[in-house]
Amino acid sequence: MNARSAVARFCCALLMVLGFTSGCSKDPSIGCYYVEIAPEKFVPVQFNRDYRTDMFIEYEGRTVVFKLPGRYPDEPNSASTLMEYEGRLYVIALDASKPGRDAYYYRFWRQKDQTFEEIEAKEFPRSIAILNIWRPGRFTQLRYSTGMTEDDKIDQVALIRNLDPEDKYFLNSYQARLWYMLENRNSLGWAEREFSWEEASMFLHEYIERYQPVKLSSMEMRPVPEGECDF
């Protein structure tokens, strides 16, 4: 957290203690990063909370706001997808607010003017169902892992960037399960049980051939320079 954010949080907390909440209508930013929403097209995105976060997106000359619906703990997780399709932004977030992984499911939104409206899974363009939000910092530990052997170093971002249906680790990725859930049943626990190796490989080949999912150039989320995220 930078000094400006720390001061903003302190002032906001003080105002709330004193009974003045209007100055806290928008939470102070905890980070601003470029997000790749189409191949080699990056937009600055401001995240205002650490775990479950809203997004303020500078897009086509205006600020588009994605607010998580509900209140903790009944709100979905932070968005995992922010992509562009035919001149509009789309968002995907996992809703894990109910107990049991069978109850975990993905929710979908489409830009409407400067906000977003929730849509059904069948309305979401399959070609942009890409989990492209990997914020640095506390999420870095989720990006890298060791595979079946100590020599197998897995970069989850590279897996999603490459979209290789022959990669044994991609077959077991959340990205592959997202596609399976879109085409079958929107339940993460169910997909984790039913998405078997042989079926997974065949399904991924068919999905890629049918929908031609977008391959992003890097998916790296670079910090926006100081002073360029005041939107």
C-alpha positions as CSV (number, residue, x, y, z in Angstrom):
1,M,0.0,0.0,0.0
2,N,1.5,3.4,-0.9
3,A,1.5,6.4,1.4
4,R,-1.3,8.1,-0.3
5,S,-3.6,5.1,0.0
6,A,-2.6,4.7,3.7
7,V,-3.5,8.3,4.4
8,A,-6.7,8.0,2.5
9,R,-7.8,4.9,4.5
10,F,-6.9,6.6,7.8
11,C,-8.9,9.8,6.9
12,C,-11.8,7.7,5.7
13,A,-11.8,5.7,9.0
14,L,-11.6,8.9,11.0
15,L,-14.6,10.4,9.2
16,M,-16.6,7.3,9.8
17,V,-15.8,7.4,13.6
18,L,-16.9,11.1,13.6
19,G,-20.1,10.2,11.8
20,F,-19.2,11.7,8.4
21,T,-19.4,9.0,5.7
22,S,-19.9,11.0,2.5
23,G,-16.1,11.3,2.1
24,C,-15.9,7.5,1.9
25,S,-18.3,6.9,-0.9
26,K,-15.5,5.5,-3.0
27,D,-12.9,3.4,-1.2
28,P,-9.3,4.5,-1.7
29,S,-7.4,2.7,-4.4
30,I,-5.1,-0.1,-3.3
31,G,-3.6,-0.5,-6.7
32,C,-3.8,0.4,-10.3
33,Y,-2.7,-1.9,-13.1
34,Y,-2.9,-2.3,-16.9
35,V,-5.1,-5.2,-17.9
36,E,-4.9,-6.8,-21.3
37,I,-8.5,-6.9,-22.5
38,A,-7.7,-7.9,-26.1
39,P,-4.4,-8.9,-27.9
40,E,-1.9,-6.1,-27.1
41,K,-4.7,-3.7,-25.9
42,F,-4.2,-2.7,-22.3
43,V,-6.4,-0.4,-20.2
44,P,-5.7,1.0,-16.7
45,V,-7.8,-0.5,-14.0
46,Q,-8.1,0.7,-10.4
47,F,-8.8,-1.8,-7.7
48,N,-10.2,-0.4,-4.5
49,R,-10.1,-3.4,-2.1
50,D,-7.6,-6.1,-1.4
51,Y,-9.6,-9.4,-1.6
52,R,-13.1,-8.8,-3.0
53,T,-12.6,-5.7,-5.1
54,D,-14.5,-3.4,-7.3
55,M,-12.9,-2.1,-10.5
56,F,-12.7,1.4,-12.0
57,I,-11.8,1.0,-15.7
58,E,-10.5,3.7,-18.0
59,Y,-12.0,2.6,-21.3
60,E,-12.6,4.6,-24.5
61,G,-12.3,8.0,-22.9
62,R,-14.6,7.3,-19.9
63,T,-14.6,5.5,-16.6
64,V,-16.6,2.3,-16.5
65,V,-17.3,1.0,-13.0
66,F,-17.8,-2.7,-12.0
67,K,-19.2,-3.0,-8.5
68,L,-19.5,-6.4,-6.9
69,P,-23.2,-7.0,-6.1
70,G,-24.2,-7.7,-2.5
71,R,-22.2,-7.3,0.7
72,Y,-19.5,-9.6,2.2
73,P,-19.9,-12.5,2.8
74,D,-22.8,-12.8,0.3
75,E,-20.9,-11.2,-2.6
76,P,-18.9,-13.0,-5.3
77,N,-15.1,-13.1,-5.4
78,S,-13.2,-10.4,-7.3
79,A,-13.5,-10.5,-11.1
80,S,-11.2,-13.1,-12.8
81,T,-12.0,-11.8,-16.3
82,L,-12.1,-8.4,-17.9
83,M,-12.2,-8.7,-21.7
84,E,-13.4,-6.7,-24.7
85,Y,-15.8,-7.9,-27.3
86,E,-17.3,-5.9,-30.1
87,G,-16.8,-2.6,-28.4
88,R,-18.0,-3.6,-24.9
89,L,-16.4,-4.9,-21.8
90,Y,-17.3,-8.2,-20.2
91,V,-16.6,-9.6,-16.7
92,I,-16.6,-13.0,-15.1
93,A,-16.4,-13.6,-11.3
94,L,-16.7,-16.8,-9.3
95,D,-19.5,-16.8,-6.7
96,A,-18.3,-18.9,-3.7
97,S,-20.6,-17.3,-1.1
98,K,-22.5,-20.5,-0.4
99,P,-20.9,-23.5,1.4
100,G,-19.8,-26.5,-0.6
101,R,-17.9,-26.4,-3.9
102,D,-20.9,-27.8,-5.8
103,A,-22.5,-24.4,-5.0
104,Y,-19.6,-22.4,-6.4
105,Y,-20.5,-21.0,-9.9
106,Y,-19.4,-18.3,-12.3
107,R,-21.4,-15.2,-12.9
108,F,-21.3,-13.0,-16.0
109,W,-21.6,-9.3,-16.7
110,R,-21.7,-7.1,-19.9
111,Q,-21.0,-3.4,-20.0
112,K,-24.0,-1.1,-20.2
113,D,-22.9,2.5,-20.6
114,Q,-20.6,3.2,-17.7
115,T,-21.6,0.3,-15.5
116,F,-22.3,-3.4,-16.0
117,E,-25.5,-5.6,-16.2
118,E,-25.5,-9.2,-15.2
119,I,-26.3,-11.7,-18.0
120,E,-26.8,-15.4,-18.3
121,A,-24.0,-17.7,-19.1
122,K,-25.4,-18.5,-22.6
123,E,-25.1,-14.8,-23.5
124,F,-21.4,-14.6,-22.7
125,P,-19.1,-14.7,-25.8
126,R,-17.2,-18.0,-25.6
127,S,-14.1,-16.6,-27.4
128,I,-13.3,-14.2,-24.6
129,A,-14.0,-16.5,-21.6
130,I,-10.4,-16.0,-20.5
131,L,-9.2,-15.7,-16.9
132,N,-6.9,-12.7,-17.5
133,I,-6.8,-10.9,-14.2
134,W,-3.7,-11.8,-12.1
135,R,-2.9,-8.9,-9.9
136,P,0.7,-8.8,-8.6
137,G,1.4,-8.7,-4.9
138,R,-0.6,-11.1,-2.7
139,F,-1.8,-13.0,-5.7
140,T,1.7,-13.8,-7.0
141,Q,1.8,-16.9,-4.8
142,L,-1.2,-18.3,-6.6
143,R,0.5,-17.9,-10.0
144,Y,3.5,-20.2,-9.6
145,S,3.6,-23.8,-8.4
146,T,5.4,-27.0,-8.7
147,G,3.9,-29.8,-10.9
148,M,4.1,-33.5,-10.8
149,T,7.9,-33.4,-10.4
150,E,10.2,-30.8,-8.8
151,D,11.4,-29.9,-12.3
152,D,7.9,-29.0,-13.5
153,K,7.5,-25.3,-12.7
154,I,4.0,-24.1,-13.5
155,D,3.1,-20.5,-14.4
156,Q,-0.7,-20.3,-14.4
157,V,-0.5,-17.1,-16.5
158,A,1.5,-18.9,-19.2
159,L,-1.0,-21.8,-19.2
160,I,-3.8,-19.4,-20.0
161,R,-1.8,-17.4,-22.4
162,N,-0.9,-20.5,-24.4
163,L,-4.3,-22.3,-24.2
164,D,-2.6,-25.6,-25.2
165,P,-5.1,-28.5,-25.0
166,E,-2.2,-31.0,-25.0
167,D,-0.6,-29.5,-21.9
168,K,-1.4,-31.8,-19.0
169,Y,-1.5,-28.9,-16.6
170,F,-3.8,-26.8,-18.7
171,L,-6.2,-29.8,-18.7
172,N,-6.4,-29.5,-14.9
173,S,-6.6,-25.6,-14.9
174,Y,-9.5,-23.4,-13.8
175,Q,-9.4,-22.0,-17.3
176,A,-10.3,-25.3,-18.8
177,R,-12.9,-25.9,-16.1
178,L,-14.5,-22.5,-16.9
179,W,-15.0,-23.5,-20.5
180,Y,-16.4,-26.9,-19.5
181,M,-18.8,-25.2,-17.1
182,L,-20.0,-22.8,-19.7
183,E,-20.9,-25.6,-22.1
184,N,-22.3,-28.1,-19.5
185,R,-23.2,-27.3,-15.9
186,N,-22.2,-24.2,-14.0
187,S,-20.9,-25.9,-10.9
188,L,-17.2,-25.8,-9.9
189,G,-17.4,-28.9,-7.6
190,W,-19.2,-30.9,-10.3
191,A,-16.6,-29.8,-13.0
192,E,-13.7,-30.8,-10.7
193,R,-15.2,-34.4,-10.5
194,E,-16.4,-34.8,-14.0
195,F,-13.8,-33.2,-16.1
196,S,-11.6,-36.3,-16.6
197,W,-8.4,-36.5,-18.5
198,E,-9.5,-38.2,-21.7
199,E,-12.8,-36.3,-21.9
200,A,-11.0,-33.1,-21.0
201,S,-8.5,-33.3,-23.9
202,M,-11.3,-34.1,-26.4
203,F,-13.5,-31.3,-25.1
204,L,-10.8,-28.7,-25.2
205,H,-9.9,-29.5,-28.8
206,E,-13.5,-29.2,-29.8
207,Y,-14.0,-25.9,-27.8
208,I,-10.9,-24.3,-29.3
209,E,-11.9,-25.3,-32.8
210,R,-15.5,-24.1,-32.4
211,Y,-15.0,-20.8,-30.6
212,Q,-11.4,-19.8,-31.5
213,P,-10.7,-18.3,-28.0
214,V,-8.6,-15.2,-27.9
215,K,-4.9,-15.6,-27.2
216,L,-3.6,-12.6,-25.3
217,S,0.0,-11.4,-25.9
218,S,1.3,-11.4,-22.4
219,M,-1.4,-11.1,-19.7
220,E,1.1,-9.3,-17.5
221,M,-0.4,-6.7,-15.2
222,R,2.0,-3.8,-15.0
223,P,1.5,-1.1,-12.4
224,V,0.1,2.2,-13.8
225,P,2.6,5.1,-13.1
226,E,1.9,7.3,-10.2
227,G,-0.5,10.1,-11.0
228,E,-1.9,8.4,-14.1
229,C,-4.7,6.6,-12.2
230,D,-6.7,9.5,-11.0
231,F,-9.9,8.7,-12.8
